[in-house]
Amino acid sequence: MNLTRRNFVLGCLGLVGMLGVAGCNSEPSTEEVAAEAPELDAEELIRTVNTNEARAMEDYDGKVYKWTATIRRIDSDYVLMSEELYNGAPLNPLYVYLPTETIADYDVDDTITVVGTVKVNGSFTSLEDASVVEE
């Protein structure tokens, strides 16, 4: 293959174009994602999972939602959250997977808003790749 001036110029323009496009693809901030995400109705999600998991997969799995709830239990890579307690137990809880350094900033009974991707998995349904939304 001969490297002509034309091929060199076209190659350079293509490279500059790729770099320009790559530079414009910055990830949106957590707040931007949260502003676009619908509010999660955890009660409806859990009811759907319990009555028709296939429908829950279609309606919720892989979709991003925002949710405000109270931390009920803390582990190293997730918190268990719910909006209410029933006889002292979390009602309609979800596992919310957050970075360990984020989890370390919170305590049980703190109420936070998170945004994450729903993963339907029976009684272990969760929000994955979650982030805390500063309000």
C-alpha positions as CSV (number, residue, x, y, z in Angstrom):
1,M,0.0,0.0,0.0
2,N,1.4,3.4,-1.0
3,L,1.1,6.2,1.5
4,T,0.1,9.2,-0.6
5,R,-0.4,12.7,0.6
6,R,-4.1,12.2,0.0
7,N,-4.3,9.0,2.1
8,F,-2.2,10.6,4.8
9,V,-4.5,13.7,5.0
10,L,-7.6,11.6,5.0
11,G,-6.2,9.3,7.7
12,C,-5.3,12.3,9.9
13,L,-8.8,13.8,9.4
14,G,-10.4,10.5,10.4
15,L,-8.2,10.2,13.5
16,V,-9.0,13.8,14.5
17,G,-12.7,13.2,13.9
18,M,-12.6,10.0,16.1
19,L,-10.8,11.8,18.9
20,G,-13.2,14.7,18.7
21,V,-16.2,12.4,19.0
22,A,-14.6,10.4,21.8
23,G,-14.0,13.6,23.7
24,C,-17.7,14.5,23.5
25,N,-18.9,11.3,25.0
26,S,-18.6,12.2,28.7
27,E,-20.7,10.3,31.1
28,P,-23.7,12.2,32.6
29,S,-23.4,13.1,36.3
30,T,-25.5,11.2,38.9
31,E,-27.7,14.3,39.3
32,E,-28.3,14.4,35.5
33,V,-29.2,10.7,35.5
34,A,-31.5,11.1,38.5
35,A,-33.3,14.1,36.8
36,E,-34.2,11.8,33.9
37,A,-35.0,8.7,36.0
38,P,-38.5,7.9,37.0
39,E,-39.4,7.4,40.7
40,L,-39.4,3.8,41.7
41,D,-42.6,2.4,43.3
42,A,-40.9,-0.4,45.3
43,E,-44.2,-1.8,46.5
44,E,-45.4,-2.2,42.9
45,L,-42.1,-3.6,41.8
46,I,-42.1,-6.3,44.6
47,R,-45.8,-7.1,44.0
48,T,-45.0,-7.6,40.3
49,V,-42.0,-9.8,41.1
50,N,-44.0,-11.9,43.5
51,T,-47.0,-12.4,41.2
52,N,-45.4,-12.5,37.7
53,E,-41.6,-12.4,37.6
54,A,-41.6,-12.6,33.8
55,R,-43.6,-9.3,33.7
56,A,-41.3,-7.8,36.3
57,M,-38.4,-8.7,34.0
58,E,-40.0,-6.9,31.0
59,D,-41.2,-3.9,33.0
60,Y,-38.3,-3.2,35.3
61,D,-35.2,-5.3,34.7
62,G,-32.3,-3.2,33.3
63,K,-34.1,0.1,33.7
64,V,-32.7,3.0,35.7
65,Y,-34.8,4.4,38.6
66,K,-34.5,6.9,41.4
67,W,-35.7,5.9,44.9
68,T,-35.8,7.5,48.3
69,A,-35.9,5.1,51.3
70,T,-34.3,4.3,54.6
71,I,-31.3,2.2,55.2
72,R,-32.2,-0.9,57.3
73,R,-29.0,-2.9,57.1
74,I,-25.4,-2.1,56.0
75,D,-23.0,-4.6,54.4
76,S,-19.7,-3.9,52.7
77,D,-21.0,-3.7,49.2
78,Y,-24.8,-3.1,49.6
79,V,-27.4,-1.6,51.9
80,L,-30.8,-3.0,52.4
81,M,-33.4,-0.3,52.1
82,S,-37.1,0.1,52.5
83,E,-39.7,2.9,52.8
84,E,-41.5,1.3,55.7
85,L,-41.3,-1.3,58.5
86,Y,-43.9,-3.9,59.3
87,N,-43.7,-5.4,62.7
88,G,-40.1,-4.2,62.9
89,A,-39.1,-5.8,59.5
90,P,-38.4,-4.0,56.3
91,L,-41.5,-3.9,54.1
92,N,-40.7,-4.3,50.3
93,P,-37.0,-4.0,50.8
94,L,-34.4,-3.8,48.0
95,Y,-30.7,-4.5,48.0
96,V,-28.9,-1.3,46.8
97,Y,-25.3,-1.9,45.6
98,L,-23.1,1.1,46.3
99,P,-19.4,1.6,46.4
100,T,-17.9,0.7,49.8
101,E,-16.5,4.2,50.4
102,T,-20.1,5.6,49.9
103,I,-21.7,3.1,52.2
104,A,-19.1,4.0,54.9
105,D,-20.6,7.5,55.1
106,Y,-24.0,6.3,56.2
107,D,-25.7,4.7,59.2
108,V,-28.7,2.5,59.7
109,D,-31.9,4.6,59.7
110,D,-30.5,7.3,57.4
111,T,-32.9,8.1,54.6
112,I,-31.2,8.6,51.2
113,T,-32.0,9.0,47.6
114,V,-30.3,6.7,45.2
115,V,-30.3,6.1,41.4
116,G,-29.5,2.7,40.0
117,T,-30.4,-0.1,37.6
118,V,-33.1,-2.6,38.6
119,K,-32.0,-6.2,38.7
120,V,-35.0,-8.5,39.1
121,N,-34.0,-11.7,41.0
122,G,-37.0,-12.9,43.1
123,S,-36.6,-11.9,46.7
124,F,-33.1,-10.6,46.0
125,T,-34.3,-7.9,43.6
126,S,-31.9,-5.0,43.7
127,L,-30.7,-1.7,42.4
128,E,-27.2,-2.2,41.0
129,D,-24.5,0.2,40.0
130,A,-26.3,2.7,42.3
131,S,-25.2,6.2,43.4
132,V,-26.4,8.5,46.1
133,V,-28.2,11.6,44.7
134,E,-27.3,14.8,46.6
135,E,-30.4,16.8,47.2
